[in-house]
Amino acid sequence: MKAVTIIQPWATLVALGVKTLETRSWATKHRGPLAIHAGQKVDKEACLIPQIREALLKHGINDWRDLTTGAVIAKAVLNDVWAINHPFKNGGLIERVSTDTGRFLTWGGYMPDEYHFGDYSDGRFAWQLDDVVQLQEPVPAKGQLSLWNWEEAG
């Protein structure tokens, strides 16, 4: 199964199902099952962003030290990749364009919590993660850059 390593707290937000778009500087042609690996790094400052802190607290995670690192913590299905554009450079509108179908969606004015869970800078990509299932027990694994192959035991 393909896997992607995500820095904490974002990996946990994916595993909890509150973050459905993983933003990256690169697109991928992979579609299908994807293991979510929590990397060794924890962005402690990000854990203090109000929307992130609130989402973690709702799920009983009170401190960055409570976040699992160095393990696969969830499985998802990567269904689409969206290119991020800001059509009005200094305006608040963000446009997502599907690299698969060309369909586009926009965010403007009020930004949903999802906006605070990623980097939606011009030229980046948002990977649409669906059917997320958090593993009951994290599976220790060493992460890698880019997509990598994870062999599930058993």
C-alpha positions as CSV (number, residue, x, y, z in Angstrom):
1,M,0.0,0.0,0.0
2,K,1.2,3.5,-0.8
3,A,1.9,5.7,2.3
4,V,2.6,9.4,2.9
5,T,4.3,10.8,5.9
6,I,2.6,13.8,7.5
7,I,4.0,16.0,10.2
8,Q,2.0,16.2,13.4
9,P,-0.6,17.6,14.3
10,W,-1.8,17.3,10.7
11,A,-1.5,13.5,10.5
12,T,-3.8,13.3,13.6
13,L,-6.3,15.7,12.1
14,V,-6.5,13.4,9.0
15,A,-6.8,10.3,11.2
16,L,-9.7,12.0,13.1
17,G,-11.5,12.8,9.9
18,V,-11.5,16.5,10.5
19,K,-8.9,17.3,7.8
20,T,-9.9,15.9,4.4
21,L,-7.4,17.8,2.3
22,E,-3.7,17.2,2.7
23,T,-1.8,20.1,1.1
24,R,1.5,19.5,-0.7
25,S,3.9,21.3,-3.0
26,W,3.5,18.5,-5.5
27,A,0.8,16.5,-7.2
28,T,0.6,12.7,-7.6
29,K,-1.0,10.5,-10.1
30,H,-1.7,7.9,-7.4
31,R,-5.3,7.3,-6.6
32,G,-6.6,4.7,-4.2
33,P,-5.6,3.4,-0.8
34,L,-3.1,5.4,1.2
35,A,-1.6,4.8,4.6
36,I,-1.3,7.9,6.8
37,H,2.0,7.9,8.6
38,A,2.6,10.4,11.5
39,G,6.2,11.5,11.1
40,Q,8.6,12.1,14.0
41,K,8.3,15.9,13.8
42,V,5.6,17.8,15.7
43,D,5.0,21.4,14.9
44,K,4.3,22.7,18.4
45,E,3.4,26.2,17.2
46,A,0.7,24.8,14.9
47,C,-0.8,23.0,17.9
48,L,-1.6,26.4,19.3
49,I,-3.5,27.7,16.2
50,P,-7.1,28.1,17.6
51,Q,-8.8,25.9,15.0
52,I,-6.2,23.1,15.3
53,R,-6.2,23.3,19.1
54,E,-10.0,23.2,19.3
55,A,-10.2,20.2,16.9
56,L,-7.6,18.3,19.0
57,L,-9.3,19.2,22.3
58,K,-12.6,17.9,21.0
59,H,-11.0,14.5,20.6
60,G,-9.3,14.5,24.0
61,I,-5.8,15.6,22.8
62,N,-4.8,18.2,25.3
63,D,-1.1,18.6,24.5
64,W,1.3,18.1,21.6
65,R,3.0,15.4,23.7
66,D,-0.2,13.3,23.3
67,L,0.3,13.0,19.5
68,T,1.6,9.7,18.1
69,T,4.8,9.9,16.1
70,G,6.7,7.4,14.0
71,A,3.8,5.2,13.1
72,V,1.0,4.6,10.6
73,I,-2.1,5.9,12.3
74,A,-4.8,5.7,9.6
75,K,-5.8,4.5,6.2
76,A,-7.6,6.6,3.6
77,V,-8.5,6.7,-0.1
78,L,-6.9,9.4,-2.2
79,N,-9.6,10.3,-4.6
80,D,-8.5,13.5,-6.3
81,V,-5.8,16.1,-6.3
82,W,-6.7,19.8,-6.6
83,A,-4.5,22.6,-7.9
84,I,-4.7,25.7,-5.7
85,N,-5.1,29.1,-7.3
86,H,-5.8,32.6,-6.1
87,P,-7.5,34.2,-9.1
88,F,-7.6,37.7,-7.4
89,K,-4.1,37.9,-6.0
90,N,-4.9,40.1,-3.0
91,G,-8.5,38.9,-2.5
92,G,-9.7,36.2,-0.2
93,L,-10.9,33.9,-3.0
94,I,-9.2,30.5,-3.2
95,E,-10.0,28.2,-6.2
96,R,-9.4,24.5,-6.2
97,V,-9.2,22.9,-9.7
98,S,-9.3,19.1,-10.0
99,T,-6.3,17.7,-11.8
100,D,-8.5,14.7,-12.8
101,T,-11.6,16.3,-14.1
102,G,-11.0,20.1,-14.4
103,R,-13.9,20.7,-12.0
104,F,-13.4,23.7,-9.7
105,L,-14.6,24.8,-6.3
106,T,-14.0,28.1,-4.5
107,W,-13.7,29.3,-1.0
108,G,-14.3,33.0,-0.4
109,G,-15.1,35.2,2.6
110,Y,-15.5,32.8,5.6
111,M,-13.0,30.1,5.4
112,P,-13.9,26.7,6.8
113,D,-11.7,25.1,9.5
114,E,-10.2,23.0,6.7
115,Y,-8.5,26.2,5.4
116,H,-6.6,26.4,8.7
117,F,-5.5,22.8,8.5
118,G,-3.3,23.3,5.4
119,D,-1.1,25.6,3.2
120,Y,-3.3,26.9,0.4
121,S,-0.7,29.1,-1.2
122,D,-0.8,29.6,-5.0
123,G,0.6,26.7,-6.9
124,R,0.2,24.1,-4.2
125,F,-2.0,21.0,-4.3
126,A,-4.7,19.6,-2.0
127,W,-5.0,15.8,-1.9
128,Q,-8.6,14.8,-1.3
129,L,-8.7,12.0,1.4
130,D,-11.9,10.1,1.7
131,D,-13.0,7.0,3.7
132,V,-10.5,7.7,6.5
133,V,-10.2,4.9,9.1
134,Q,-8.2,5.5,12.2
135,L,-6.2,2.4,13.2
136,Q,-7.1,1.1,16.7
137,E,-3.4,0.7,17.4
138,P,-0.6,2.8,15.6
139,V,1.8,0.6,13.7
140,P,5.4,1.8,14.2
141,A,7.1,2.6,10.8
142,K,9.9,4.7,9.5
143,G,8.6,7.4,7.2
144,Q,10.1,8.6,3.9
145,L,9.8,11.5,1.6
146,S,7.3,11.4,-1.3
147,L,5.0,8.4,-1.5
148,W,6.5,5.2,-0.3
149,N,5.4,1.5,0.0
150,W,4.2,0.4,3.4
151,E,3.8,-3.3,4.0
152,E,1.0,-4.0,6.4
153,A,1.7,-6.9,8.7
154,G,-0.7,-9.8,9.0
